[in-house]
Amino acid sequence: MTGFVSSKWARVAERVTVSKMTRPRSPLVYSPEYSVQPWPREHRFVMSKFHDLAESLREDGYLTGPHVHVPEYPSESLIESVHESSYVRAFNNGTLDDNKLREIGFRGLWSPELVRRTNLEVAGTVLAAELALESGLACNLGGGTHHAHRDRGSGFTIFNDLAVAAVALLDKGVDRILICDLDVHQGDGTASIFEERPEVCTFSMHCQSNFPFRKCQSTLDIGLEDGVGDEEYLRILKDQLIFVLKAFQPEFVLYDAGVDPHVGAYHLTPPA
């Protein structure tokens, strides 16, 4: 997997003790409905990226077989475990205030298809987390909606899939969850949702000068300056991640690999 696509990796500490030759493929979660069509080509949110990622994996033979799972449409109660009921229902019913749709970045773009892809994307991350409890590792080919707060969306994100998945895991008895967010933007929504939940550690390593310009306080924020190169980025990440893992000792890790390529913010080598 490349870091410039939206994905959610989840793992438990226990390692699978089989060889690479015999180990089954880790579960992948994907729905064709992740990419709403039609979608304005000029819009800054590239809706086709999820379809493009899936097609790339399909061409390489990774998107076929029993390890591929399709999420089912979730109940509103699942989303409301994190988000305010009035906000969830207003978006799902198409009655969300125009100003709130503008803050999300989807003003004039509400549709039943957008509602379905938004809910399915969250369900996909929850499903990937549940599968990871069984297999040790799983990935959702959508998600990364870390700007969504309890009562509002922002930055092209409507419902916070990371937060919903984390709460679902806590309800299943997982005691300590690390959310490792390496998107170029800070995970402000995730940080605000778990501000008073010490059982969830939010770690965000992002470009300090980038959106959101009013950042929330994560458990640990690493704001990088523009122009960081490969070697420095990996050194900082290694040092900070080792520190977090030792200090917090999570039972489960949710990894937000980032939705956009954003190599322009740093001097990182673009993916091949």
TIVO-419793 format. One record per residue: residue in three letters; x, y, z of N, C-alpha, C in turn. Coordinates in steps of 0.001 Angstrom, whole numbers, plus 500000, padded with zeros to 6 digits. Example, Ala and Ser with C-alpha at 12.3 -4.5 7.8 and 13.67 -1.06 7.14 Angstrom:
ALA513190494310507800512300495500507800513200496700507800 SER512850497750507080513670498940507140512900500030507870 
//
This chain:
MET500848498806500000500000500000500000500884501245500000 THR500443502243499287501166503500499257500521504500500194 GLY501359505390500763500870506284501802500000507414501315 PHE499818507551500018499040508692499558497597508344499266 VAL497185507152499600495786506789499431495148506658500803 SER493832506812500828493143506675502103493042505216502473 SER493563504882503644493452503503504104493468503486505606 LYS492937502465506170492896502324507606493446500955507973 TRP494664500922508564495266499648508960495061499468510442 ALA494652498280510818494449497978512240495181496705512574 ARG495816496666513766496518495446514126496460495247515626 VAL496557494012516058496711493700517469498159493349517716 ALA498562493360518994499976493152519302500425491729519007 GLU499534490765519152499916489376518935500288489146517477 ARG501403488527517193501887488319515836501449486964515313 VAL501190486923514020500829485672513378502113484891513116 THR502224483715513697503476482961513643503454481914512537 VAL503276482403511306503374481531510140504286482212509138 SER504805481461508212505763482010507258505053482861506219 LYS505824483727505536505261484557504491504718483707503344 MET505285482553503144504859481695502041503479481096502292 THR503128480843503559501866480173503859500828481103504482 ARG501228482304504871500312483209505548499225483673504584 PRO497955483590504975496882484076504105496933485596503985 ARG496367486102502908496351487542502705495499488213503778 SER495957489372504217495205490132505216493903490635504603 PRO492849490724505394491553491171504869491610492586504306 LEU490913492778503186490710494087502587489211494372502580 VAL488852495612502865487446496015502861487269497100501804 TYR486257496916500941486039497890499867484616497788499347 SER484064498923498982482783498986498283482936499887497070 PRO482417499473495910482436500352494733481715501668494979 GLU480845501700495985480098502920496289480928503958497028 TYR482184503643497349483057504643497961483274505837497031 SER483196505627495729483374506708494758482026507067494146 VAL481502508245494515480221508705493995480392509169492559 GLN479511508707491684479497509146490306478069509537489920 PRO477895510655489171478943511566488714479415512490489842 TRP480590513051489662481185513972490627481919515046489848 PRO481821516323490256482478517404489505483982517185489366 ARG484486517133488165485918516903487941486786517988488543 GLU486245519206488598487045520326489082487077520418490601 HIS486307519567491284486256519649492741487583519192493348 ARG487988519867494424489282519569495055489329518179495676 PHE488165517662496075488122516310496614488003515338495445 VAL489047514557495230489089513644494079488345512360494451 MET487084512304494112486237511180494503486665509873493853 SER487297509947492699487650508727491953488839507979492555 LYS489512508562493537490737507943494063490486506553494645 PHE489312506347495230489019505053495838488823503985494766 HIS488113504356493699487953503449492560489296503150491923 ASP490126504189491761491429504014491117492335503091491923 LEU492307503248493246493094502378494112492628500929493977 ALA491314500737494018490774499383493912491144498742492583 GLU491092499511491503491434498968490194492907498594490128 SER493757499413490748495184499100490775495436497786491504 LEU494767497610492643494917496367493399494313495187492648 ARG493219495441491921492592494369491148493527493892490027 GLU494174494850489374495107494507488295496275493684488812 ASP496671493933490055497781493190490657497327491892491323 GLY496032491609491244495518490358491779495219490348493263 TYR495168491550493887494961491609495333493505491824495739 LEU492641492140494779491272492459495137490302491356494729 THR490774490158494721489921488998494476490242487928495512 GLY489221487188495895489437486114496848488644486312498118 PRO488677485326498989487875485365500222488340486404501235 HIS489523487000501026490005488010501968489398489388501694 VAL488631489525500610488015490806500264486592490849500830 HIS486275491927501553484990492047502240484290493344501822 VAL482970493289501714482163494457501363481356494873502594 PRO481462496127503024480728496546504231479236496643503978 GLU478452496403505026477011496589504972476672497977505500 TYR475551498516505026475131499851505458474911499854506972 PRO475494500817507691475425500793509163474129501393509699 SER473838501087510934472720501719511621473116503133512034 GLU472122503992512184472415505345512651472980505320514059 SER472595504320514842473087504235516220474597504039516260 LEU475149503345515259476603503174515199477282504522515012 ILE476789505318514084477380506643513839477155507555515041 GLU475985507417515668475649508267516807476402507883518078 SER477161506806518040478024506495519181479121507543519334 VAL479350508309518276480361509367518284479737510732517996 HIS478864510783516992478337512070516524476966512369517109 GLU476658513661517232475364514088517749474250513605516825 SER473198513110517427472085512532516674471491513525515684 SER471328514772516102470714515774515227471556516016513981 TYR472873515996514138473774516183512992473707514994512045 VAL473751513775512594473713512564511774472427512512510958 ARG471325512761511603470035512644510927469823513764509917 ALA470322514947510222470191516058509275470964515767507995 PHE472177515237508142472934514910506930472276513770506161 ASN471916512711506859471329511552506184470007511882505505 ASN469246512814506088467931513157505542467971514306504538 GLY469142514896504350469259515990503390468772517319503913 THR468727517484505241468248518742505828469370519500506549 LEU470611519112506319471736519784506977471844521216506482 ASP472089522117507412472206523532507092473239523778505995 ASP472913524692505084473778524985503944475162525438504385 ASN475228526183505474476525526651505967477390525491506457 LYS476745524471507035477503523309507498478002522484506315 LEU477222522407505249477694521729504040478849522501503408 ARG478788523829503484479887524644502965481152524425503776 GLU481026524312505111482189524061505961482822522710505631 ILE481981521730505304482505520422504898483221520525503565 GLY482710521403502687483274521535501345482408520898500276 PHE481186520479500671480288519783499748478987520550499532 ARG479033521864499599477820522657499396477279522426497982 GLY475980522136497920475347521884496634475581520498496077 LEU476264519632496837476614518299496333475922517175497103 TRP475025517533498050474338516471498789473523515618497836 SER473543514321498066472761513380497271472608512100498072 PRO471609511284497760471497509977498423472751509128498235 GLU473414509275497084474644508516496826475773508970497756 LEU475843510279498028476858510787498952476593510278500366 VAL475325510196500738474958509662502049475391508205502154 ARG475128507414501120475478505996501155476990505811501257 ARG477766506527500451479208506333500479479798506795501812 THR479236507834502390479723508324503682479510507295504777 ASN478317506733504833478009505730505856478746504420505612 LEU478830503999504353479526502748504037481017502846504356 GLU481601504028504138483021504214504425483307504019505910 VAL482440504555506755482588504364508200482416502894508555 ALA481383502274507982481142500849508238482330500008507786 GLY482990500430506719484160499704506225485313499725507198 THR485539500858507835486618500948508821486286500125510067 VAL485026500163510486484613499346511639484786497864511312 LEU484388497470510108484540496071509696486013495680509654 ALA486869496548509110488303496253509055488877496082510457 ALA488420496911511388488884496795512776488462495463513375 GLU487217495064513118486737493782513637487495492608513029 LEU487779492705511744488542491643511082489966491579511618 ALA490535492736511959491890492770512499491969492127513873 LEU490874492187514626490855491500515919491044489999515734 GLU490581489484514596490690488051514323491994487693513623 SER492402488529512653493524488150511793494834488848512146 GLY494776489923512924495983490667513280496198491911512456 LEU495659491946511229495865493092510347494748493130509330 ALA494234494330509036493210494492508008493258495921507494 CYS492674496132506313492734497451505691491418497804505028 ASN490967499009505253489821499561504536490346500486503448 LEU489869500308502227490350501121501106489657502473501019 GLY489003502873502081488414504199502187488656504713503589 GLY488100505865503885488219506392505245489248507492505372 GLY489695507709506591490627508801506874489909510109507123 THR488655510034507575487825511235507720488022511885509091 HIS489236512345509312489670512768510651489355514214511000 HIS488739514979510083488367516364510396486950516474510947 ALA486199515392510943484816515441511425484778515475512949 HIS484065516462513496483882516616514932482546515992515339 ARG482236516042516610480997515420517092479750516004516416 ASP479739517320516242478519517992515794478636518613514411 ARG479730518364513724479917519003512423481021518307511640 GLY480971518514510332482036518023509473482931519165509039 SER484037518818508411484993519827507971485978519167507013 GLY486561519973506142487646519487505303487305518236504514 PHE486123518218503881485655517098503048485372515822503851 THR485233515945505157484913514769505966483622515029506729 ILE482763514016506780481414514173507329481257513424508646 PHE481514512120508632481521511308509851482931510784510068 ASN483369510745511319484741510358511644484847508841511793 ASP485332508179510745485396506707510746486381506181511781 LEU487480506878511994488455506459513002487831506449514393 ALA487086507507514695486483507615516023485404506561516225 VAL484565506352515210483505505349515331484104503958515514 ALA485155503655514764485808502349514895486434502191516276 ALA487057503244516772487691503168518092486657502911519189 VAL485535503602519123484482503394520131483917501975520024 ALA483756501479518802483274500104518618484241499103519243 LEU485533499358519109486536498467519702486505498541521224 LEU486351499739521769486245499888523227485040499108523747 ASP483939499162522993482738498432523401482950496917523355 LYS483913496469522550484225495043522464485249494600523512 GLY485696495541524326486597495188525413488052495521525197 VAL488398496172524089489781496623523902490037497786524857 ASP491119497735525594491359498715526663492117499960526213 ARG493100499802525322493937500931524925494112500925523413 ILE493729502039522795493772502162521341494644503347520959 LEU495574503115520053496386504186519482495856504514518089 ILE495574505783517845495244506253516501496457506987515966 CYS497123506366515011498336506926514406497944507577513085 ASP498029508888513034497528509666511900498703510348511196 LEU498995509873509973500123510429509228499685511217508002 ASP498426511627507977497976512543506932498741513862507068 VAL498897514580505975499613515853506029498854516886506863 HIS497544516692507026496732517569507857496548516963509256 GLN496512517828510258496275517327511616494887516715511736 GLY494783515636512510493490515007512767492744515722513861 ASP492279516927513566491682517772514598490370517222515131 GLY489543516650514252488282516094514712488490514927515658 THR489389514034515296489696512887516146490237513343517495 ALA491116514339517460491690514861518707490610515420519620 SER489678516182519051488643516802519878487679515757520441 ILE487368514730519664486424513705520109486971512930521305 PHE488291512663521287488883511835522352489686512658523356 GLU489426513935523409490168514829524304490094514366525760 GLU488951513824526171488773513397527557488612511886527655 ARG489213511153526714489164509689526735490594509155526787 PRO491163508990527989492560508580528113492832507183527576 GLU491793506368527361491999505034526812492278505060525312 VAL492152506251524692492480506422523274493592507450523157 CYS494703507050522584495850507940522364495820508412520917 THR495767509723520711495756510279519359497133510862519041 PHE497767510300518026499102510724517596498987511233516167 SER499282512515515978499178513132514655500510513762514273 MET501057513317513134502278513915512589501910514545511257 HIS501994515871511182501399516608510078502231517837509745 CYS501857518490508664502504519752508282501895520877509105 GLN502705521551509891502209522544510839501510523711510146 SER501979524105508973501427525277508299500173524963507493 ASN499785523692507430498666523285506587497359523261507386 PHE496258523067506676494929522938507266494899521794508284 PRO494142521947509380493355523098509817494241524159510468 PHE493894525398510281494745526462510790494523526711512283 ARG493362526305512801493129526264514245493117524790514639 LYS494205524344515186494356522917515472493850522586516878 CYS493408521343517028493017520842518343494199520098518959 GLN494128519846520248495232519201520953495075517694520927 SER495972517013520224496027515554520263496796515131521509 THR496794513832521800497648513338522870499097513706522573 LEU499491513527521303500825513931520859500717514480519442 ASP501114515731519280501155516376517967502593516628517566 ILE502944516227516354504247516548515786503990517381514534 GLY504152518688514677503936519592513555505240519834512812 LEU505325519322511599506548519440510808506552520729509985 GLU507725521288509803507861522461508958507864522047507485 ASP507540522985506615507589522713505179509010522334504774 GLY509113521452503802510407521135503228511134519965503846 VAL510492519243504775511127518067505375511348516999504304 GLY512518516380504299512840515350503314512610513948503851 ASP512853512963502979512592511564503331513304511134504610 GLU514598511362504668515408510859505782514970511463507103 GLU514757512790507107514356513453508346512954513020508763 TYR512041512910507801510668512493508102510660511109508748 LEU511360510168508158511373508798508686512068508723510042 ARG513098509541510240513783509548511536512857510053512631 ILE512160511169512363511241511721513356510113510739513642 LEU509560510151512579508470509197512757508909508004513597 LYS510063507450513283510552506292514036510731506628515509 ASP511373507756515789511624508139517179510320508354517945 GLN509391509084517348508153509415518040507234508208518174 LEU507207507359517150506330506197517205506822505194518251 ILE508123505000518322508672504121519351508344504657520738 PHE508471505977520900508144506611522183506685506367522555 VAL505765506589521599504331506428521871504000504982522207 LEU504538504050521436504239502637521662504729502180523029 LYS505903502631523434506431502249524747505663502911525879 ALA505320504182525710504657504921526784503196504508526956 PHE502501504270525850501061503996525920500738502507525914 GLN501583501711525279501409500261525169499995499893524694 PRO499646500288523469498293500028522971498048498544522712 GLU496802498153522859496386496807522480496018496749520996 PHE495716497912520436495221497968519067495653499295518458 VAL496009499276517178496427500486516474495553500704515249 LEU494991501893515141494316502336513931495261503301513218 TYR495564503005511966496543503800511213495845504516510064 ASP495892505834510094495394506653509001496575507024508118 ALA496631506392506929497770506599506043497643507861505202 GLY496537508588505334496386509831504593495583509660503318 VAL494801510668502996493912510601501840494590511130500583 ASP495506512071500706496068512759499542497577512555499442 PRO498138512740498218499577512514498057500451513545498749 HIS500059514791498832500686515848499631502209515816499732 VAL502892515278498744504354515331498821504856516755498631 GLY503999517654498139504414519028497919504697519785499191 ALA504060519388500302504272520075501572505669519802502112 TYR506196518624501802507537518245502217508363517958500967 HIS509638517694501144510485517263500046510606515740500092 LEU509452515077499996509424513625500046509422513050498639 THR509969511865498511510004511213497211508605510730496850 PRO508054511162495696506720510702495296506726509203495071 PRO505567508549495315505494507111495065505689506790493603 ALA506284505641493326506547505248491942505251504881491248 
//
